[in-house]
């Protein structure tokens, strides 16, 4: 058996051992990632807006 065939066979064996998450769990975790990303984005955007305004005020523009 060639090394490539052996490698692919071992990959298939290892993938069969993986415990894949259920659909509901994937949806829940995806929503959590999206919500946290939006919160962090709003926070960073808010800081950017505040510091931009502050810098504009200090520089007189």
C-alpha positions as CSV (number, residue, x, y, z in Angstrom):
1,X,0.0,0.0,0.0
2,X,1.4,3.4,-1.0
3,X,2.0,6.1,1.6
4,X,-0.8,8.3,0.2
5,X,-3.3,5.5,0.3
6,X,-2.2,4.6,3.8
7,X,-2.5,8.2,4.9
8,X,-6.0,8.6,3.5
9,X,-7.0,5.3,5.2
10,X,-5.7,6.6,8.5
11,X,-7.5,9.9,8.0
12,X,-10.8,8.1,7.4
13,X,-10.3,6.0,10.5
14,X,-9.6,9.0,12.7
15,X,-12.6,10.9,11.2
16,X,-14.9,8.0,12.1
17,X,-13.9,8.6,15.8
18,X,-15.0,12.2,15.8
19,X,-18.1,13.1,17.7
20,X,-19.8,15.6,15.5
21,X,-22.1,18.2,17.1
22,X,-25.9,18.0,16.6
23,X,-27.5,20.6,14.3
24,X,-29.1,22.5,17.2
25,X,-25.8,22.8,19.0
26,X,-24.1,24.1,15.8
27,X,-26.9,26.7,15.4
28,X,-26.7,27.8,19.0
29,X,-22.9,28.2,18.9
30,X,-23.1,30.0,15.6
31,X,-25.6,32.5,17.0
32,X,-23.4,33.0,20.0
33,X,-20.4,33.8,17.8
34,X,-22.5,36.2,15.7
35,X,-23.9,38.0,18.8
36,X,-20.5,38.3,20.5
37,X,-19.0,39.6,17.2
38,X,-21.7,42.2,16.9
39,X,-21.2,43.3,20.5
40,X,-17.4,43.6,20.1
41,X,-17.8,45.4,16.8
42,X,-20.2,47.9,18.4
43,X,-17.8,48.4,21.3
44,X,-14.7,48.9,19.1
45,X,-16.7,51.2,16.7
46,X,-18.0,53.2,19.7
47,X,-14.4,53.7,21.0
48,X,-13.3,54.6,17.5
49,X,-16.1,57.2,17.2
50,X,-15.3,58.7,20.6
51,X,-11.6,58.9,20.1
52,X,-12.1,60.4,16.6
53,X,-14.4,63.1,18.0
54,X,-12.0,63.7,20.9
55,X,-9.0,64.0,18.5
56,X,-10.9,66.3,16.2
57,X,-11.8,68.5,19.1
58,X,-8.3,68.7,20.4
59,X,-6.8,69.5,17.0
60,X,-9.5,72.0,16.3
61,X,-10.9,70.5,13.1
